[in-house]
Amino acid sequence: MKRLRNVKIVATLGPASDSYEMIAALHKAGADVFRLNMSHGSHAEIRTKHEIIRKVEQDTGGSIGILADLQGPKLRVGVFAGDSEHLEEGAGFRLDLDEAEGNAERVCLPHPEIFAALTPGATLLVNDGKIRLKVADCGADFANCIVINGGIISNRKGVNVPDVELPLAALSAKDRADLEFVADLGVDWLALSFVQRPADVQEARDLVKGRAAVLSKIEKPNAVERFEDILAVSDGIMVARGDLGVELPVQNVPPIQKRLVRKCRAAAKPVIVATQMLESMIESPMPTRAEVSDVATAIYEGADAVMLSAESAAGDYPVEAVTTMDNVATEVEQDATYTQIIEASRTADRMTVADGIVAAAREIAETTDIKAICCFTQSGTTALLTARERPRVPIIALTPLRGTARRLTLSWGCNCVMTGTLDRFKKAVVEAAKAAREEGFGVPEDYIVVTAGVPFNTAGSTNILRVAPCDERLIFSSDPE
């Protein structure tokens, strides 16, 4: 399905969007990738959603990406005798391993690994940061705290520990079971929560064994500090602004978002900006102006994708939310300022033949009347390098591998087309011309740029470029190869 924009839209599925009719409507409205939240729903329910997405893909004839988002370790307090308590600012409050019901003076925190990492002066955040506790003294099974910001604390509210690195793996027992399930099911991307260090990502990669691309969610201060090392072992990144905004001062999040997006672009790895982008559309058919500006900012920064969470999963207006995001993206990308910003922020280091080929393809496309850049790709690397250039013309990614086409649905500007296995460059050029016409990017009188790697079917071998007409009769009448 040809889009009038380059940025991609990720829509989370949930109770409001679990039928064939609704998923098809979301795709038609603009959703390129569907997110399956492994925090909610049984394996049977996840399998059903996966099957519906693949049926919509089959019926529409394109490629649809599926992103499975692992829950990660969940740190929560225990329960209270009265279900909740009000903590007064300046009061003392104890966290311990005693499983007895809590009160206004203490509650169970059933995570000994937290106590093992705490030091006096560390901060504990409860209920998305609404309650802030400062550790006065602590031991292997307790932490005596001072209430800095008070309020209502209730059963099983989440706990964040922003000041210390926790001796916790990013994959819980549930995550490991979920990972194996969705990898066998055939998802295209696997989002990893609670990433603190590169080793967390490498562990997931070892378990996935190439069955899906691994995307790291950046939601903890440790991950921000070690971002370049985490990026190096990740296939993609999600700027998860929810937990990031809890564990860091909220004013720190916008510059972090901008910095991470630029680093991902330079590395030619897809980056999603997520969390509360159109939050008011959970209950309203219209977004706030601030939300529209938030979406637009991520697009101006050059993000590969923007994401809807509860808006499409549990909201009253899922199709309207996707349509709004599509409209904002289309309008922003038609703005001359968008092109200026994108081109001014192009900072990639070009060190390989493939880097030079895709840079030349962009230069040619932008200085002559070229309608599209067509790249043949096995692993997706050529398409990702082309997308890194953020060219002014459409990118047509041709591949014989369905898995590669589906993964590229998350990448900026990539229009994925399935093709047969090829062994000669001239055949590739003919296929590219045919795809450009059939996908509506050109007519026989137009010209395209074609890039590929020779010999064919070798990942990372991009080494050839040709300007060709969209009319294959002219290709066959020209000089061979």
N, C-alpha and C positions, 0 to 999 in steps of 0.2 A: 504494500500500500504506500504510494508515493506521498510523502509529507511535504508541506511548504515551509519547513523549518529544519534546522540542523540539530539543535539540542533535542535530547530524547526525554521521554516522560515515563517514569516508573510509577505504577499504581499498585497499591497493596490490596489484596483480596481479603474479604472477611464476610461476616453475616449479611452485609448490604450488597455484596457483589459475588455471590457464589453460584449463580445460575448461568447456563449457557447464554441466555438472552442478554444478561447484564454484562458478562465478560465480553461478548461480541460487541455490545454497544460501547463499552469502554475502549476497546481497540479501535473501533471506527471513529470515536471521538478524539483519539490521539495517543492512547497508551501503547508504548512500544515494548515495554517489559512489564511483567507482572511479578509482584513480590509475594511470596508465601511466608508468612510470619510463623516460625516454628514455636513461638511462645503460646500460640492458640491453635487448637484443633488437633484431633487424633491423626495418626498416620493414614487411616482410611479416608478421613476428610481431606487431607492434603493430596492423597492419590486422586481423589475425585476431581479436585480443582485442577490438578495437573492434566488429567485426561480431557477436561473441558477446554483448557487452553490449547492443547494440541489439536482438538477437533476444530476450534475456531481458526487456528493456523492453517489446517488443511482446507477448510472451507473458503478462506480468504486468499490462499495461494501464496502468502508471503512467509516471512520468518518472524516468530515472536520469541522473545527471550523470557526465561523464567529464573528468578532470583529467590533462593531459599535463604532466609535470614535466621541463623541459629540464635537461641535465647541467650546463651552464656550463663555464667554463675549468677544467681540471684541472692543478694545479701539482704536479709530481712530481720526485723525484730520479732520477738514472740508475740504472745497474746496477753491482754490485760483482763483483770477480774471484771471490770466494768466495760470492756471492749475498747475504751479510750480513756485518756487522762489529759489534763491541761498542765503543761509545764510552764512555770513562771520564770521569767528572765532573772538570772542571777542565782537561781536555786541550784542545788546539787542533784545529780541524777546518775544512777549507777547502771552499767551494762555488765551482765555476767552470764555464766553458763547454767545457772540454776533454772530449771524448766518450770518452776512455779509461776503462776499467773502474776503479771506485773501490776504495779500501782504507780502513784505519783512520784515515788522515790527510786524505783528500779524496774527493769524488765530484762528478760532473757535475750541475749544475742547469740544464737546457736552457731557461732563461727569462730572456733578457737584460732583459726589462722589470722583473723583480724587482731585478736589480742596479742598474738605472737609478733605482729608487725608494728603495733602502736608504740609511741613514745610520748612522754608528757609534752603538752603543747599541740599535739596533733588535733585535727578537726574531724568531727563526724557529722555528716549531714543526713537528716531523716526526712522522708516524705518529699522527695524532689527538692531538698534544700530549704524547705519551709522552716524546719527546726535545725538549729546549729548548736552543736555541743563541742566544748573544748576539753581535752583530756587533762585532768589535774595530776592523777597518778594512775598507774596501771600495772597489771601483772599477767600471768599466763592464763588467768580465767576471769579477769574483771577489768573494768575501766571506770574510775570515778571521774565524773565530768561536771563541768559548770555549764548551765544553760545560757548560751549567748543570745540566741533568738528563740523565744518561747512560742507556744501554740499547742494545738491539739495533736497528740500522738495516739495512733490507734493500732489495732491488730495488724501484724505482718506488713508494716510499712517498710519500704525499701531504704537501705542504708548505703551511703557513698562515703568513701574514705579518700579524699583527694590528695592528702599530704604524703602518703607513703605508698611504696610499691608492695602490693599484697602477694604473699607466696601462694598464689592461686593460678592454676592453669586456665587458659581461656575456654577450654572444652570441659564441661561437666560430663557426668555419665550420661545424662539425657542428651547432651549435644553430640556425643559420640554415636549414640544410637540413631539420632536424627540425621547426622551426617551420612552414615552408611545407608540409611533408608533413601534419602533424597538423591545421593550420588548414584545409587542403583536405579532409582526412578528415572533419572535422566534430566535433572535440572542443569541449567547452563552456568549459573553463577552461585557461589556459596558465600554468604556474608558472615564474617566471623566477629562476634561481639567480645567485649572485655579484653581487647588486645592491649597488652602492656609492653611487649618486647618482641623483637623479630622472631624469637624462638617459638612464640605462640602461633605465628603464621606458618612457620615451617612445620610444626607439628600437624597442623590441619592439612597442609599440602601433602605430607607423607601419607596421611590417611585417605585423602581424596584420590591419589594416584592418577591424576590427570583426567578424572571423569568429569570435572567441572573446574571453572576458573575460580580462584579464591580472591575475595574482596575483603579488605580489612576495614572495619568500622573504627573511626577515630573518635573516641568518646571519653578518653581519660588523659589527664595531663602528662602521664608517662609516655603515652603514645605520641603526643605532640612533640615532646622533647626528643624522641627517638624516631621521628617521622621518616627521615631519609633512609634509615636502615630498614624500617618496616616497609616502606614503599619498594625498596629493592627486591624484597621477597614476595611481594603481592602482585596480583594481576590487575587489581583495581582498588579504589578507595571510596569509602563513604564518609563524608563529613557529617557525623551524627550529632547535630547541634543540641539535642535534648540533654543527654547526660553531660556533654561538654559544657553546656551552660549552667549545669548544676555544680560541677566540680571546679569550674573556673569562674572568676568574675564575669558577668554577662558582657561587659564592655570589651573583654578580651576576645570574644568569639568572632566578631566580624573580621578583624585583621588576620586571625588564625585561618578563617575560611578562605580569605583571599590568598594568603600565602600557600596554603595546601593545594588549592586549585592550580595555582601557577606551577608548583613543583610537579604535580601530576601531568599537566600539559607538557612540560619540558621532558618528562620521562616517557611520554606517549602511552600513558596508562589512564583508562577511563576513571572519572571522578564524579560521584553523585553528591549533590547537596540535598540534605534531608532534614525533616522534622519541622512541623508546624508552619509549613509554607502557606497553606490556605486554611488554617485551623478553624476560622469562623464558618467555613462552608460545611462543617459537620452539621450545623443546624440552620444555616442560611443559604439561600440560592445565590447570594452575592458576596464576594470577598470584601475585605476592608482595603482601602487604598494602600495602607502600610504593607499588607500581605502581597498585593500586586507588585509593589516596589521591591519587596524582598525577593520574589521570584525573578523579577527583571534584573536585579543586581547579580544574582547567581549566573544569569545568562550573559550579561555584559562581561562578567569575569572570565567567561569561556568554559564553564562547567560542561561536562559531557551530558549530564542528565540532572533533572530535578524530580523530586519524589513526593508523592502523596501517601500519607499513612492512614490515620483514622478517617480522613476526608473521603477516601474511596472504600475503605474497609467496613466502616460502621456508620458513616454519615447518612444524612437524608438526601443528599444531592451528589452522588458519586459521578454521574455522567457530566453534570454541570461543572464539577470541580476539574475534571480532565479537560473539558472544553475551555474553561477559563485559562488553564495553564497553557493549552495549545494556542489560544488567541494571544496571550501575553508574549509567548515565545515568537510567534509569527510577526507580531508588531515590532518587537525589539530588534529582531534580525533584519528588518527592513530599514532600520534607522541608520543613517550614514555614520553616526557617532559609534554605533556598535562595531562597524568595520574598522574604524580608526583605532578603537580601544583594543580590539582583538589583534590587529596587526602590530600595534605598538608594543604589545606584551608577548610577542613571539620571541622566545629566548632559547630555543633548543640548540644544544651543541651538536654539530653535524660532524661525525667522525668516521662514518662508514660509507661504502658505495651506495647502500640502500638509502641512507640519509640524503646523499647528494641527488639520487634519482628522484625522490619524492619532492625535494625542494625545487629541482628543475621543472618537474611537472607543474607545480604550483606557479612558478614564475612564467612559464609558457602560457598556462591557462589564463593568467591575469593580464598578460601583455598582448594577447591575440584573441580572436573571436572563437574561443574554445567553449563548448557547451558542458563538458563533464570530464572528470578524471576517472578512468576505469582502471582498477588495479586487480590483478589476479593474485589470490592469496590462499595458501594452504592453512597456515596456523593463525592467520589474522594479522601478522606483524606488519606486512606491507600496508594494509588498510589503516592500522593504528598509526603508523608513521605518517601516512598521508593526512589522516585526521589531525595529527599534531600540528601540521602546517596551517590548519584552518583556512583552506582555500575559499575563494569567492564563488567557485562553481561547485556543483554537486559531485559527490564521490560515489561511484558505483563499485562496490566490492563484489567481485565474482569469485566463487569458490565451489569446488565439487563436494565440499564437506558441510553437511547440514549443521553439525555442531559449531563449526566456525561461523557460519552465517547467523546462527542464533546468538552467539556470544557478542558478535559485532553490533547487534541491535542496541547495545548499551553505549556504543561509541559515537561521538559527535559526527554528524553528517553522513554516516555510512548507510547507503541504500544497498541492501544485500540481495544478490541475485544468484541462484543456483545454476551451475553449469556442469557439463560433463568433464571427465578427465581429459586433459589436453597434453600433447607431446610436442607441438610446434607453435612457434610464436605467431605465425600468420593465422593459424586457426584461432588463436587467442584474440587476435585483432578483429577477426570476423565475428567472433562471439561477442566481443565488446560492442561493436557497432550495432549488432542485432539487439543487444540488451538496452543500449541507449535509446534506440527507436521504440522498442516495445514498452519500455518503462516511462516513455513520454519526456525524455530529456533532450531529444534531438530529432531532426528529420534528415532525410538522405543528403541534403545539401550542407548540413552542419559538419563540424569537425570535433573530434575528441582526442584526448591524450591517453595512451595506453601504457601501463607499466607492468612488468612481470619479471620473473626470475628464470633464467635459463642456465642449466637444465631445469625443466619443469618438475613439479611435485617435490621440490626440495625447500624446506622451510628456511626463511631468512636469506634467500639468495637473490633478492631484487637487484637487477643489474642492467635492465634494458628499458628504453622508452621510445615510443613512436607516436607521432601525430598522424591521425588517420581519419578518413571521411566516415560518416555514418552509413554510407552506401557500400556494401561489400563488393559490388561489381567493380567499383573503382579500386578497391583493395586488391582484387585478383588481377586487375589489369596493370597494376604497378609492378615495380621490380620485386622479385622473390625475396622473402625474408629481409 
